[in-house]
Amino acid sequence: MPPARRYAVLTALAVLVTGALAFAATSVERAGIEADLTTRARDALSASNLPGEVSFTGRDATVRTGTPREALLARAVVRGLDGVRSVTVVSAPGRAAGGPDGTPDAVTDPDTVAKARLQRAVDDVLADDPIEFRPYSADPSPDGLDTVSAVAALLADAPSDWRFEVGGHVARVPGAEPESAGELSEARAEVVAEELVDLGVSPEQVNPVGYGDTRPLSDRGTSAADRRVEVTVR
């Protein structure tokens, strides 16, 4: 083999070997990151007494859990871990009141079934992407506003005699006055209610209510998931 060709072959082999080693090193590093994040996420969920399975693709988590309440908490817990980039929550599928296939039985009011289906759809949206606020303020985050838009789209076609309670909640702050918690939660509810109206929901259907820190989701009421707005179909 001529020297020039031999040199070219050796150079090509060197490039391939270097690339393979770099790929292997990257794969090992990624696997180590995923394993570390998975372990820490499982420990955090266990410490919060939350059921569910968690897996990672790179720094992006997928959490599979049960009820919408558990999904909200699990999302907040995993998002709070260092190194996590995003969290997708998959809650267990539920069904509206009625028969096994979700259809009403003979003694179930069809209106009640329809409301239950809409409530489930709203709960699923809020479980995956809660309406979040900046701490100590009634300013929704950009992601929170996107969630309000998604909820408004679900409510837009509801019958005009249905009502939607927009419940504002705050996380507990040691030493804070109950009055301030109530005022902030009410302000959050009003902001979301106004946004829903701006997006096409009838103002007669929307009722903002502030609950302060009296209805926490987490055990201590200090989780990011406690800083939220819920929408209840009436």
MDAnalysis code that builds the backbone (N, CA, C; Angstrom):
import MDAnalysis as mda
import numpy as np

u = mda.Universe.empty(702, n_residues=234, atom_resindex=np.repeat(np.arange(234), 3), trajectory=True)
u.add_TopologyAttr("name", ["N", "CA", "C"] * 234)
u.add_TopologyAttr("resid", np.arange(1, 235))
u.add_TopologyAttr("resname", ["MET", "PRO", "PRO", "ALA", "ARG", "ARG", "TYR", "ALA", "VAL", "LEU", "THR", "ALA", "LEU", "ALA", "VAL", "LEU", "VAL", "THR", "GLY", "ALA", "LEU", "ALA", "PHE", "ALA", "ALA", "THR", "SER", "VAL", "GLU", "ARG", "ALA", "GLY", "ILE", "GLU", "ALA", "ASP", "LEU", "THR", "THR", "ARG", "ALA", "ARG", "ASP", "ALA", "LEU", "SER", "ALA", "SER", "ASN", "LEU", "PRO", "GLY", "GLU", "VAL", "SER", "PHE", "THR", "GLY", "ARG", "ASP", "ALA", "THR", "VAL", "ARG", "THR", "GLY", "THR", "PRO", "ARG", "GLU", "ALA", "LEU", "LEU", "ALA", "ARG", "ALA", "VAL", "VAL", "ARG", "GLY", "LEU", "ASP", "GLY", "VAL", "ARG", "SER", "VAL", "THR", "VAL", "VAL", "SER", "ALA", "PRO", "GLY", "ARG", "ALA", "ALA", "GLY", "GLY", "PRO", "ASP", "GLY", "THR", "PRO", "ASP", "ALA", "VAL", "THR", "ASP", "PRO", "ASP", "THR", "VAL", "ALA", "LYS", "ALA", "ARG", "LEU", "GLN", "ARG", "ALA", "VAL", "ASP", "ASP", "VAL", "LEU", "ALA", "ASP", "ASP", "PRO", "ILE", "GLU", "PHE", "ARG", "PRO", "TYR", "SER", "ALA", "ASP", "PRO", "SER", "PRO", "ASP", "GLY", "LEU", "ASP", "THR", "VAL", "SER", "ALA", "VAL", "ALA", "ALA", "LEU", "LEU", "ALA", "ASP", "ALA", "PRO", "SER", "ASP", "TRP", "ARG", "PHE", "GLU", "VAL", "GLY", "GLY", "HIS", "VAL", "ALA", "ARG", "VAL", "PRO", "GLY", "ALA", "GLU", "PRO", "GLU", "SER", "ALA", "GLY", "GLU", "LEU", "SER", "GLU", "ALA", "ARG", "ALA", "GLU", "VAL", "VAL", "ALA", "GLU", "GLU", "LEU", "VAL", "ASP", "LEU", "GLY", "VAL", "SER", "PRO", "GLU", "GLN", "VAL", "ASN", "PRO", "VAL", "GLY", "TYR", "GLY", "ASP", "THR", "ARG", "PRO", "LEU", "SER", "ASP", "ARG", "GLY", "THR", "SER", "ALA", "ALA", "ASP", "ARG", "ARG", "VAL", "GLU", "VAL", "THR", "VAL", "ARG"])
u.atoms.positions = np.array([
    [0.841, -1.188, 0.000],
    [0.000, 0.000, 0.000],
    [0.883, 1.246, 0.000],
    [0.639, 2.177, -0.892],
    [1.448, 3.396, -0.938],
    [1.382, 4.129, 0.393],
    [2.471, 4.804, 0.754],
    [2.514, 5.515, 2.038],
    [1.363, 6.517, 2.206],
    [1.029, 7.247, 1.151],
    [-0.023, 8.267, 1.252],
    [-1.366, 7.628, 1.576],
    [-1.633, 6.483, 0.911],
    [-2.907, 5.812, 1.169],
    [-2.932, 5.227, 2.568],
    [-1.765, 4.650, 2.985],
    [-1.696, 4.085, 4.327],
    [-1.962, 5.180, 5.373],
    [-1.417, 6.350, 5.142],
    [-1.613, 7.474, 6.078],
    [-3.092, 7.884, 6.144],
    [-3.725, 7.892, 4.972],
    [-5.135, 8.268, 4.928],
    [-6.002, 7.269, 5.689],
    [-5.687, 5.970, 5.510],
    [-6.453, 4.924, 6.203],
    [-6.277, 5.046, 7.716],
    [-5.024, 5.235, 8.154],
    [-4.753, 5.368, 9.581],
    [-5.442, 6.598, 10.168],
    [-5.444, 7.686, 9.404],
    [-6.124, 8.912, 9.872],
    [-7.617, 8.673, 10.033],
    [-8.207, 7.982, 9.042],
    [-9.646, 7.685, 9.114],
    [-9.959, 6.791, 10.308],
    [-9.114, 5.796, 10.552],
    [-9.320, 4.910, 11.696],
    [-9.209, 5.690, 13.004],
    [-8.258, 6.601, 13.071],
    [-8.088, 7.401, 14.282],
    [-9.321, 8.254, 14.555],
    [-9.884, 8.837, 13.488],
    [-11.104, 9.651, 13.642],
    [-12.259, 8.788, 14.144],
    [-12.397, 7.589, 13.556],
    [-13.485, 6.692, 13.970],
    [-13.342, 6.270, 15.422],
    [-12.119, 5.911, 15.805],
    [-11.880, 5.482, 17.189],
    [-12.151, 6.627, 18.160],
    [-11.678, 7.827, 17.812],
    [-11.914, 8.991, 18.681],
    [-13.401, 9.273, 18.832],
    [-14.126, 9.186, 17.700],
    [-15.574, 9.417, 17.756],
    [-16.279, 8.375, 18.592],
    [-15.866, 7.119, 18.437],
    [-16.485, 6.046, 19.214],
    [-16.229, 6.221, 20.697],
    [-14.997, 6.589, 21.042],
    [-14.677, 6.808, 22.452],
    [-15.465, 7.984, 23.024],
    [-15.591, 9.057, 22.219],
    [-16.344, 10.221, 22.683],
    [-17.812, 9.871, 22.884],
    [-18.374, 9.090, 21.943],
    [-19.774, 8.669, 22.066],
    [-19.966, 7.806, 23.296],
    [-19.038, 6.885, 23.519],
    [-19.140, 6.005, 24.689],
    [-19.057, 6.806, 25.978],
    [-18.137, 7.789, 26.002],
    [-18.000, 8.608, 27.206],
    [-19.256, 9.411, 27.463],
    [-19.838, 9.975, 26.376],
    [-21.079, 10.743, 26.519],
    [-22.219, 9.863, 27.004],
    [-22.300, 8.649, 26.457],
    [-23.365, 7.725, 26.862],
    [-23.235, 7.340, 28.327],
    [-21.988, 7.088, 28.747],
    [-21.770, 6.735, 30.149],
    [-22.130, 7.896, 31.063],
    [-21.728, 9.111, 30.659],
    [-22.043, 10.285, 31.477],
    [-23.540, 10.497, 31.565],
    [-24.242, 10.361, 30.419],
    [-25.691, 10.537, 30.414],
    [-26.376, 9.499, 31.285],
    [-25.924, 8.249, 31.169],
    [-26.507, 7.193, 31.991],
    [-26.296, 7.473, 33.467],
    [-25.111, 8.010, 33.806],
    [-24.850, 8.348, 35.203],
    [-25.746, 9.458, 35.697],
    [-25.975, 10.479, 34.867],
    [-26.862, 11.581, 35.235],
    [-28.289, 11.067, 35.428],
    [-28.761, 10.253, 34.481],
    [-30.121, 9.722, 34.578],
    [-30.296, 8.865, 35.831],
    [-29.297, 8.028, 36.127],
    [-29.389, 7.174, 37.311],
    [-29.414, 8.005, 38.588],
    [-28.571, 9.026, 38.650],
    [-28.526, 9.885, 39.828],
    [-29.848, 10.627, 40.023],
    [-30.375, 11.212, 38.919],
    [-31.639, 11.952, 39.017],
    [-32.791, 11.018, 39.387],
    [-32.791, 9.821, 38.817],
    [-33.859, 8.870, 39.124],
    [-33.842, 8.482, 40.597],
    [-32.659, 8.208, 41.128],
    [-32.541, 7.835, 42.540],
    [-33.014, 8.975, 43.439],
    [-32.551, 10.189, 43.141],
    [-32.927, 11.321, 43.988],
    [-34.417, 11.639, 43.880],
    [-34.986, 11.482, 42.675],
    [-36.409, 11.741, 42.502],
    [-37.255, 10.714, 43.247],
    [-36.853, 9.440, 43.168],
    [-37.597, 8.401, 43.890],
    [-37.518, 8.619, 45.398],
    [-36.338, 9.004, 45.879],
    [-36.182, 9.270, 47.311],
    [-37.052, 10.455, 47.737],
    [-37.109, 11.492, 46.894],
    [-37.898, 12.683, 47.224],
    [-39.389, 12.355, 47.244],
    [-39.846, 11.561, 46.289],
    [-41.253, 11.159, 46.269],
    [-41.581, 10.301, 47.484],
    [-40.677, 9.388, 47.822],
    [-40.896, 8.533, 48.983],
    [-40.945, 9.357, 50.269],
    [-40.051, 10.350, 50.387],
    [-40.038, 11.193, 51.581],
    [-41.304, 12.015, 51.701],
    [-41.944, 12.304, 50.554],
    [-43.194, 13.070, 50.554],
    [-44.422, 12.168, 50.615],
    [-44.193, 10.852, 50.799],
    [-45.281, 9.868, 50.876],
    [-46.145, 9.884, 49.614],
    [-45.493, 10.030, 48.465],
    [-46.210, 10.066, 47.194],
    [-45.933, 8.790, 46.409],
    [-46.985, 8.101, 45.960],
    [-46.773, 6.935, 45.109],
    [-46.413, 7.376, 43.702],
    [-45.822, 6.498, 42.943],
    [-45.535, 6.834, 41.557],
    [-44.191, 6.316, 41.100],
    [-44.052, 6.207, 39.793],
    [-42.811, 5.778, 39.165],
    [-42.215, 6.958, 38.402],
    [-40.902, 7.073, 38.444],
    [-40.234, 8.177, 37.755],
    [-39.104, 7.632, 36.899],
    [-38.961, 8.201, 35.706],
    [-37.858, 7.837, 34.814],
    [-37.332, 9.111, 34.168],
    [-36.114, 9.034, 33.653],
    [-35.481, 10.203, 33.053],
    [-34.952, 9.888, 31.666],
    [-35.095, 10.840, 30.780],
    [-34.398, 10.869, 29.499],
    [-33.511, 12.103, 29.539],
    [-32.234, 11.887, 29.766],
    [-31.369, 13.029, 30.038],
    [-31.784, 13.658, 31.360],
    [-32.110, 14.949, 31.300],
    [-32.551, 15.661, 32.509],
    [-34.061, 15.892, 32.517],
    [-34.783, 15.252, 31.607],
    [-36.231, 15.404, 31.499],
    [-36.927, 14.219, 32.168],
    [-37.788, 14.518, 33.133],
    [-38.433, 13.465, 33.930],
    [-39.828, 13.151, 33.414],
    [-40.205, 11.901, 33.562],
    [-41.584, 11.467, 33.369],
    [-42.024, 10.773, 34.651],
    [-43.104, 11.280, 35.241],
    [-43.615, 10.731, 36.494],
    [-44.996, 10.148, 36.230],
    [-45.175, 8.896, 36.630],
    [-46.483, 8.240, 36.501],
    [-47.052, 8.046, 37.894],
    [-48.213, 8.651, 38.116],
    [-48.812, 8.591, 39.442],
    [-50.318, 8.431, 39.315],
    [-51.035, 8.558, 40.439],
    [-52.455, 8.254, 40.454],
    [-53.367, 9.436, 40.229],
    [-53.851, 10.030, 41.313],
    [-54.862, 11.065, 41.226],
    [-54.273, 12.387, 40.757],
    [-55.120, 13.316, 40.287],
    [-54.627, 14.647, 39.932],
    [-53.922, 15.353, 41.092],
    [-54.407, 15.138, 42.322],
    [-53.757, 15.750, 43.484],
    [-52.324, 15.221, 43.629],
    [-52.167, 13.898, 43.505],
    [-50.835, 13.307, 43.608],
    [-49.939, 13.792, 42.464],
    [-50.533, 13.976, 41.288],
    [-49.757, 14.444, 40.145],
    [-49.228, 15.857, 40.381],
    [-50.050, 16.737, 40.935],
    [-49.613, 18.095, 41.243],
    [-48.438, 18.091, 42.206],
    [-48.572, 17.298, 43.255],
    [-47.510, 17.249, 44.259],
    [-46.239, 16.631, 43.698],
    [-46.396, 15.523, 42.957],
    [-45.223, 14.851, 42.402],
    [-44.468, 15.770, 41.450],
    [-45.189, 16.499, 40.653],
    [-44.546, 17.426, 39.713],
    [-43.743, 18.482, 40.466],
    [-44.329, 19.041, 41.521],
    [-43.634, 20.065, 42.297],
    [-42.396, 19.506, 42.980],
    [-42.506, 18.289, 43.514],
    [-41.379, 17.674, 44.221],
    [-40.210, 17.422, 43.272],
    [-40.497, 16.827, 42.114],
    [-39.422, 16.481, 41.184],
    [-38.828, 17.728, 40.543],
    [-39.653, 18.711, 40.242],
    [-39.148, 19.950, 39.646],
    [-38.207, 20.688, 40.590],
    [-38.370, 20.473, 41.886],
    [-37.535, 21.165, 42.852],
    [-36.138, 20.575, 43.006],
    [-35.851, 19.469, 42.332],
    [-34.542, 18.835, 42.457],
    [-33.516, 19.513, 41.548],
    [-32.314, 19.676, 42.047],
    [-31.235, 20.241, 41.249],
    [-30.940, 19.346, 40.044],
    [-30.802, 19.970, 38.886],
    [-30.435, 19.234, 37.687],
    [-31.599, 18.809, 36.824],
    [-32.840, 18.940, 37.321],
    [-34.015, 18.549, 36.537],
    [-34.389, 19.688, 35.592],
    [-34.566, 19.368, 34.314],
    [-34.895, 20.400, 33.335],
    [-36.405, 20.536, 33.123],
    [-37.102, 19.415, 33.041],
    [-38.550, 19.465, 32.831],
    [-39.188, 18.223, 33.440],
    [-40.492, 18.322, 33.721],
    [-41.234, 17.206, 34.315],
    [-42.544, 17.030, 33.565],
    [-42.789, 15.836, 33.083],
    [-44.078, 15.478, 32.495],
    [-44.747, 14.477, 33.424],
    [-45.985, 14.781, 33.813],
    [-46.713, 13.909, 34.736],
    [-47.812, 13.183, 33.977],
    [-47.872, 11.878, 34.149],
    [-48.919, 11.057, 33.551],
    [-49.731, 10.472, 34.689],
    [-50.964, 10.971, 34.851],
    [-51.816, 10.442, 35.916],
    [-52.625, 9.278, 35.377],
    [-53.022, 8.379, 36.294],
    [-53.766, 7.190, 35.899],
    [-55.093, 7.609, 35.283],
    [-55.501, 6.976, 34.195],
    [-56.769, 7.356, 33.574],
    [-57.938, 7.088, 34.494],
    [-58.853, 8.033, 34.528],
    [-60.049, 7.865, 35.346],
    [-61.280, 7.792, 34.455],
    [-62.427, 7.747, 35.041],
    [-63.654, 7.754, 34.261],
    [-64.689, 8.576, 34.994],
    [-65.599, 9.106, 34.248],
    [-66.681, 9.883, 34.855],
    [-67.648, 8.943, 35.546],
    [-68.555, 9.553, 36.320],
    [-69.556, 8.752, 36.995],
    [-70.395, 8.017, 35.961],
    [-70.841, 6.792, 36.295],
    [-71.654, 6.036, 35.377],
    [-71.134, 4.624, 35.239],
    [-71.375, 4.042, 34.087],
    [-70.986, 2.669, 33.859],
    [-69.504, 2.515, 33.608],
    [-69.043, 1.284, 33.426],
    [-67.622, 1.017, 33.239],
    [-67.025, 1.736, 32.036],
    [-67.820, 2.016, 31.009],
    [-67.289, 2.696, 29.832],
    [-67.497, 4.198, 29.902],
    [-67.910, 4.708, 31.071],
    [-68.099, 6.136, 31.230],
    [-69.481, 6.616, 30.840],
    [-70.370, 5.710, 30.388],
    [-71.718, 6.121, 30.025],
    [-72.591, 6.137, 31.263],
    [-73.589, 7.003, 31.321],
    [-74.432, 7.094, 32.514],
    [-75.282, 5.853, 32.703],
    [-75.507, 5.498, 33.954],
    [-76.425, 4.388, 34.198],
    [-77.838, 4.944, 34.346],
    [-78.795, 4.081, 34.651],
    [-80.195, 4.482, 34.599],
    [-80.544, 5.545, 35.627],
    [-79.802, 5.619, 36.742],
    [-80.192, 6.549, 37.801],
    [-79.262, 7.764, 37.855],
    [-78.363, 7.911, 36.878],
    [-77.421, 9.006, 36.888],
    [-77.915, 10.138, 36.001],
    [-77.896, 11.359, 36.545],
    [-78.286, 12.531, 35.783],
    [-77.259, 12.774, 34.679],
    [-77.685, 12.825, 33.419],
    [-76.719, 13.052, 32.331],
    [-75.926, 14.349, 32.513],
    [-76.550, 15.361, 33.090],
    [-75.857, 16.626, 33.316],
    [-74.709, 16.432, 34.304],
    [-74.936, 15.608, 35.316],
    [-73.901, 15.325, 36.302],
    [-72.721, 14.599, 35.661],
    [-73.034, 13.663, 34.777],
    [-71.984, 12.922, 34.083],
    [-71.169, 13.864, 33.209],
    [-71.831, 14.750, 32.489],
    [-71.130, 15.688, 31.612],
    [-70.231, 16.614, 32.418],
    [-70.722, 17.067, 33.572],
    [-69.899, 17.931, 34.430],
    [-68.682, 17.165, 34.950],
    [-68.894, 15.888, 35.310],
    [-67.783, 15.082, 35.806],
    [-66.721, 14.893, 34.733],
    [-67.141, 14.710, 33.501],
    [-66.180, 14.560, 32.404],
    [-65.383, 15.844, 32.200],
    [-66.088, 16.987, 32.232],
    [-65.394, 18.262, 32.069],
    [-64.449, 18.500, 33.229],
    [-64.876, 18.172, 34.449],
    [-63.999, 18.350, 35.605],
    [-62.741, 17.501, 35.470],
    [-62.910, 16.275, 34.983],
    [-61.750, 15.402, 34.816],
    [-60.780, 15.998, 33.799],
    [-61.318, 16.549, 32.714],
    [-60.466, 17.144, 31.690],
    [-59.706, 18.347, 32.255],
    [-60.395, 19.176, 33.049],
    [-59.742, 20.325, 33.675],
    [-58.671, 19.856, 34.653],
    [-58.996, 18.850, 35.462],
    [-58.035, 18.330, 36.442],
    [-56.781, 17.784, 35.751],
    [-56.965, 17.120, 34.615],
    [-55.818, 16.564, 33.894],
    [-54.903, 17.679, 33.396],
    [-55.499, 18.758, 32.896],
    [-54.691, 19.892, 32.430],
    [-53.919, 20.505, 33.594],
    [-54.599, 20.712, 34.720],
    [-53.953, 21.342, 35.871],
    [-52.917, 20.428, 36.517],
    [-53.133, 19.116, 36.433],
    [-52.151, 18.186, 36.994],
    [-50.859, 18.213, 36.193],
    [-50.993, 18.306, 34.879],
    [-49.803, 18.302, 34.034],
    [-49.091, 19.654, 34.047],
    [-49.873, 20.739, 34.039],
    [-49.305, 22.101, 34.009],
    [-50.111, 22.991, 34.940],
    [-49.781, 23.031, 36.215],
    [-50.539, 23.858, 37.169],
    [-50.467, 25.342, 36.810],
    [-51.469, 26.081, 37.256],
    [-51.449, 27.540, 37.121],
    [-50.552, 28.064, 38.224],
    [-49.329, 28.385, 37.877],
    [-48.326, 28.766, 38.869],
    [-48.177, 30.284, 38.949],
    [-47.697, 30.731, 40.102],
    [-47.501, 32.159, 40.358],
    [-46.101, 32.406, 40.879],
    [-45.641, 33.616, 40.664],
    [-44.393, 34.016, 41.297],
    [-44.629, 34.102, 42.798],
    [-43.647, 33.716, 43.613],
    [-43.843, 33.732, 45.069],
    [-44.285, 35.103, 45.572],
    [-45.238, 35.084, 46.501],
    [-45.726, 36.280, 47.177],
    [-46.379, 37.281, 46.226],
    [-46.883, 36.819, 45.077],
    [-47.502, 37.742, 44.139],
    [-48.703, 37.083, 43.474],
    [-49.500, 37.913, 42.790],
    [-50.637, 37.418, 42.014],
    [-50.321, 37.455, 40.527],
    [-49.027, 37.413, 40.184],
    [-48.603, 37.425, 38.785],
    [-48.382, 35.996, 38.312],
    [-49.230, 35.494, 37.412],
    [-49.011, 34.133, 36.905],
    [-47.732, 34.064, 36.088],
    [-47.100, 32.904, 36.117],
    [-45.932, 32.680, 35.269],
    [-46.401, 32.549, 33.822],
    [-45.496, 32.712, 32.845],
    [-45.900, 32.500, 31.440],
    [-46.518, 31.120, 31.212],
    [-45.939, 30.090, 31.834],
    [-46.529, 28.749, 31.705],
    [-47.913, 28.702, 32.343],
    [-48.069, 29.433, 33.450],
    [-49.378, 29.484, 34.104],
    [-50.436, 30.095, 33.209],
    [-50.077, 31.140, 32.478],
    [-51.020, 31.761, 31.548],
    [-51.382, 30.819, 30.410],
    [-50.412, 30.030, 29.956],
    [-50.711, 29.037, 28.924],
    [-51.732, 28.021, 29.437],
    [-51.596, 27.648, 30.707],
    [-52.545, 26.694, 31.282],
    [-53.942, 27.299, 31.380],
    [-54.017, 28.579, 31.756],
    [-55.332, 29.253, 31.807],
    [-55.988, 29.207, 30.432],
    [-55.213, 29.422, 29.387],
    [-55.751, 29.363, 28.025],
    [-56.287, 27.974, 27.704],
    [-55.555, 26.947, 28.136],
    [-56.007, 25.579, 27.888],
    [-57.302, 25.280, 28.639],
    [-57.411, 25.770, 29.872],
    [-58.630, 25.566, 30.655],
    [-59.797, 26.326, 30.020],
    [-59.546, 27.566, 29.575],
    [-60.599, 28.357, 28.944],
    [-61.161, 27.651, 27.719],
    [-60.295, 26.997, 26.953],
    [-60.750, 26.266, 25.770],
    [-61.688, 25.127, 26.151],
    [-61.437, 24.497, 27.304],
    [-62.310, 23.418, 27.765],
    [-63.658, 23.951, 28.242],
    [-63.655, 25.126, 28.878],
    [-64.877, 25.667, 29.461],
    [-65.756, 26.395, 28.456],
    [-65.183, 26.761, 27.329],
    [-65.875, 27.662, 26.399],
    [-67.206, 27.108, 25.896],
    [-67.288, 25.793, 25.704],
    [-68.497, 25.203, 25.120],
    [-69.469, 24.654, 26.156],
    [-69.206, 24.919, 27.426],
    [-70.099, 24.412, 28.480],
    [-71.437, 25.144, 28.436],
    [-72.522, 24.486, 28.858],
    [-73.819, 25.158, 28.908],
    [-73.777, 26.428, 29.748],
    [-74.606, 27.397, 29.390],
    [-74.552, 28.712, 30.025],
    [-74.976, 28.694, 31.486],
    [-75.699, 27.649, 31.927],
    [-76.129, 27.603, 33.324],
    [-75.113, 26.897, 34.222],
    [-74.004, 26.432, 33.682],
    [-72.942, 25.862, 34.504],
    [-72.102, 26.977, 35.107],
    [-71.553, 26.700, 36.282],
    [-70.731, 27.697, 36.960],
    [-69.350, 27.112, 37.237],
    [-68.350, 28.009, 37.280],
    [-66.971, 27.577, 37.482],
    [-66.358, 28.355, 38.645],
    [-66.078, 27.639, 39.717],
    [-65.401, 28.275, 40.848],
    [-63.902, 28.305, 40.580],
    [-63.334, 29.487, 40.692],
    [-61.889, 29.666, 40.535],
    [-61.325, 29.873, 41.933],
    [-60.720, 28.832, 42.475],
    [-60.240, 28.864, 43.861],
    [-58.765, 29.188, 43.946],
    [-58.442, 30.280, 44.635],
    [-57.057, 30.672, 44.815],
    [-56.484, 30.120, 46.107],
    [-55.224, 29.679, 46.068],
    [-54.560, 29.103, 47.237],
    [-53.137, 29.637, 47.342],
    [-52.625, 29.681, 48.550],
    [-51.241, 30.114, 48.775],
    [-50.534, 29.080, 49.635],
    [-49.217, 29.072, 49.552],
    [-48.412, 28.212, 50.426],
    [-48.297, 28.869, 51.801],
    [-48.144, 28.068, 52.821],
    [-48.029, 28.597, 54.178],
    [-46.664, 29.231, 54.407],
    [-46.676, 30.379, 55.048],
    [-45.449, 31.100, 55.381],
    [-45.433, 31.299, 56.891],
    [-44.436, 30.746, 57.596],
    [-44.393, 30.903, 59.052],
    [-44.430, 32.371, 59.466],
    [-45.338, 32.673, 60.390],
    [-45.433, 34.026, 60.906],
    [-46.299, 34.962, 60.095],
    [-46.795, 34.505, 58.930],
    [-47.622, 35.374, 58.088],
    [-49.017, 35.524, 58.688],
    [-49.623, 36.679, 58.471],
    [-50.972, 36.931, 58.958],
    [-51.990, 36.182, 58.096],
    [-52.996, 35.565, 58.715],
    [-54.031, 34.868, 57.936],
    [-54.724, 35.790, 56.939],
    [-54.879, 37.074, 57.331],
    [-55.545, 38.015, 56.439],
    [-54.767, 38.197, 55.139],
    [-53.443, 38.258, 55.253],
    [-52.632, 38.451, 54.051],
    [-52.702, 37.233, 53.142],
    [-52.760, 36.032, 53.734],
    [-52.897, 34.815, 52.936],
    [-54.226, 34.815, 52.190],
    [-55.277, 35.236, 52.879],
    [-56.590, 35.290, 52.247],
    [-56.632, 36.301, 51.120],
    [-56.025, 37.455, 51.334],
    [-56.030, 38.503, 50.312],
    [-55.251, 38.071, 49.072],
    [-54.090, 37.442, 49.291],
    [-53.284, 37.020, 48.151],
    [-53.985, 35.913, 47.367],
    [-54.595, 34.964, 48.074],
    [-55.283, 33.877, 47.373],
    [-56.468, 34.410, 46.576],
    [-57.165, 35.397, 47.126],
    [-58.298, 35.985, 46.415],
    [-57.813, 36.757, 45.185],
    [-56.694, 37.465, 45.338],
    [-56.142, 38.197, 44.195],
    [-55.752, 37.243, 43.071],
    [-55.179, 36.107, 43.427],
    [-54.812, 35.117, 42.411],
    [-56.046, 34.577, 41.710],
    [-57.079, 34.292, 42.477],
    [-58.317, 33.785, 41.883],
    [-58.919, 34.810, 40.932],
    [-58.900, 36.076, 41.328],
    [-59.487, 37.121, 40.487],
    [-58.703, 37.314, 39.196],
    [-57.386, 37.228, 39.287],
    [-56.562, 37.362, 38.076],
    [-56.902, 36.256, 37.078],
    [-57.002, 35.028, 37.558],
    [-57.313, 33.909, 36.668],
    [-58.735, 34.029, 36.133],
    [-59.681, 34.446, 36.989],
    [-61.065, 34.618, 36.540],
    [-61.146, 35.666, 35.434],
    [-60.444, 36.771, 35.602],
    [-60.443, 37.817, 34.577],
    [-59.835, 37.311, 33.272],
    [-58.782, 36.510, 33.395],
    [-58.149, 35.960, 32.194],
    [-59.098, 35.007, 31.471],
    [-59.830, 34.186, 32.226],
    [-60.805, 33.280, 31.615],
    [-61.886, 34.059, 30.866],
    [-62.335, 35.137, 31.474],
    [-63.361, 35.972, 30.827],
    [-62.795, 36.595, 29.550],
    [-61.576, 37.085, 29.623],
    [-60.950, 37.674, 28.436],
    [-60.818, 36.651, 27.314],
    [-60.723, 35.374, 27.688],
    [-60.559, 34.305, 26.695],
    [-61.893, 33.725, 26.226],
    [-62.997, 34.339, 26.661],
    [-64.288, 33.950, 26.111],
    [-65.268, 33.282, 27.045],
    [-64.864, 32.996, 28.294],
    [-65.803, 32.401, 29.255],
    [-66.714, 33.513, 29.778],
    [-67.990, 33.223, 29.873],
    [-68.949, 34.242, 30.322],
    [-68.658, 34.681, 31.752],
    [-68.665, 35.989, 32.026],
    [-68.399, 36.456, 33.392],
    [-69.439, 35.975, 34.399],
    [-70.664, 35.690, 33.922],
    [-71.695, 35.193, 34.829],
    [-71.405, 33.775, 35.308],
    [-70.525, 33.081, 34.601],
    [-70.234, 31.697, 34.961],
    [-69.055, 31.558, 35.914],
    [-68.280, 32.619, 36.080],
    [-67.016, 32.535, 36.812],
    [-67.152, 33.156, 38.194],
    [-66.728, 32.404, 39.214],
    [-66.816, 32.884, 40.595],
    [-65.466, 32.716, 41.293],
    [-64.680, 33.803, 41.433],
    [-63.383, 33.693, 42.113],
    [-63.541, 33.630, 43.629],
    [-62.796, 32.738, 44.271],
    [-62.846, 32.557, 45.722],
    [-61.428, 32.397, 46.246],
    [-61.104, 33.087, 47.333],
    [-59.791, 32.929, 47.952],
    [-59.855, 32.043, 49.182],
    [-59.034, 30.997, 49.222],
    [-59.031, 30.068, 50.344],
    [-57.813, 30.235, 51.257],
    [-56.985, 31.223, 50.971],
    [-55.802, 31.408, 51.807],
    [-54.911, 30.184, 51.760],
    [-54.409, 29.790, 52.951],
    [-53.578, 28.588, 53.035],
    [-54.303, 27.468, 53.779],
    [-55.663, 27.494, 53.727],
    [-56.466, 26.559, 54.514],
    [-56.675, 25.211, 53.840],
    [-56.316, 25.083, 52.560],
    [-56.535, 23.829, 51.847],
    [-55.244, 23.382, 51.151],
    [-54.233, 23.053, 51.939],
    [-52.955, 22.656, 51.327],
    [-53.044, 21.299, 50.650],
    [-52.204, 21.112, 49.651],
    [-52.072, 19.798, 49.028],
    [-51.006, 18.973, 49.727],
    [-49.912, 19.616, 50.099],
    [-48.817, 18.902, 50.752],
    [-49.080, 18.804, 52.250],
    [-48.317, 17.946, 52.917],
    [-48.522, 17.720, 54.345],
    [-48.327, 18.992, 55.164],
    [-47.307, 19.766, 54.833],
    [-47.014, 20.980, 55.600],
    [-47.595, 22.239, 54.978],
    [-48.043, 22.122, 53.747],
    [-48.623, 23.286, 53.083],
    [-47.601, 24.277, 52.583],
    [-46.345, 23.868, 52.447],
    [-45.290, 24.785, 52.037],
    [-44.728, 24.448, 50.663],
    [-45.323, 23.481, 49.979],
    [-44.830, 23.069, 48.669],
    [-45.225, 24.084, 47.603],
    [-44.485, 24.081, 46.487],
    [-44.849, 24.932, 45.354],
    [-46.229, 24.566, 44.825],
    [-46.634, 23.313, 45.009],
    [-47.953, 22.888, 44.550],
    [-49.075, 23.535, 45.348],
    [-48.760, 24.046, 46.536],
    [-49.777, 24.721, 47.342],
    [-50.044, 26.140, 46.851],
    [-49.169, 26.667, 46.017],
    [-49.297, 28.010, 45.463],
    [-49.968, 27.868, 44.106],
    [-51.307, 27.850, 44.115],
    [-52.015, 27.398, 42.908],
    [-53.400, 28.015, 42.800],
    [-54.025, 27.765, 41.652],
    [-55.444, 28.065, 41.446],
    [-56.093, 26.809, 40.897],
    [-57.243, 26.456, 41.462],
    [-58.005, 25.312, 40.990],
    [-59.308, 25.803, 40.361],
    [-59.822, 25.049, 39.412],
    [-61.075, 25.386, 38.767],
    [-62.053, 24.223, 38.975],
    [-63.186, 24.521, 39.584],
    [-64.181, 23.491, 39.913],
    [-65.465, 23.738, 39.154],
    [-65.950, 22.718, 38.484],
    [-67.188, 22.803, 37.711],
    [-68.362, 22.598, 38.658],
    [-69.284, 23.531, 38.648],
    [-70.464, 23.448, 39.536],
    [-71.727, 23.168, 38.738],
])
